[in-house]
Amino acid sequence: MNKEYIKSLFNEYRDKVFGFFVKNLGDRELAKDLTQEVFYKLCKKGDQIVEIQEINSYIFLMTRNIIFDHLRKAANERDYRDHLIREWKETPLGTNFQKPEAEKQIETEYFDEIFNQTVDILPPQQKLIVTLSKKEGLSNQSIAKKLGISPNTVKNHLHQALKSLRSSVNPNMDLMVIGLLGYWMVGLLGG
């Protein structure tokens, strides 16, 4: 194992990884444990670690996946779920945090894939309206004009689509859905 390389990665990324966990989970003790987990996994890679071309992206993806895994496990724990939701409400998205372009691109591609998979279950008209609204950022008025329907019909389709998506999602995954819907609502998917 290349101990010097691992040590340099630790020195360069430990504060970033720890901060990312604190920012997204709101719990410093948990963030310490999860930071250790990231570097433990990197150590387990052994000599293969030097072969990773984009180490920054690799560590970001690993960290993000650990958060998703943790959220999936926590989804059944009601008290913890309520704690996370309170933390998210108190910490506005993006406050004091600038992601590198590579991370933004990876995150955008990831959420685009989730968006496409989720919206594929909708009827064609709802799928089109949701895509125009959430992915392309068009207003209900613009969509209505583009499709030759009333703005109220657009609103109804969006409401029905959301209702369909809620009923089709595993109830234990509501944190992921809240995060994804929040992501759509703040318009980050398009840019």
LINFENLIN-V898810 format. One record per helix or strand of 3 or more residues. SS is the DSSP state (h for helix, s for strand). FROM is the first residue (numbers start at 0). LEN is the number of residues. If there is no record, write none. Layout:
ss/from/len
SS/FROM/LEN
SS/FROM/LEN
This chain:
ss/from/len
h/2/23
h/27/17
h/45/6
h/54/20
h/77/13
h/100/19
h/123/12
h/139/8
h/150/18
h/170/15
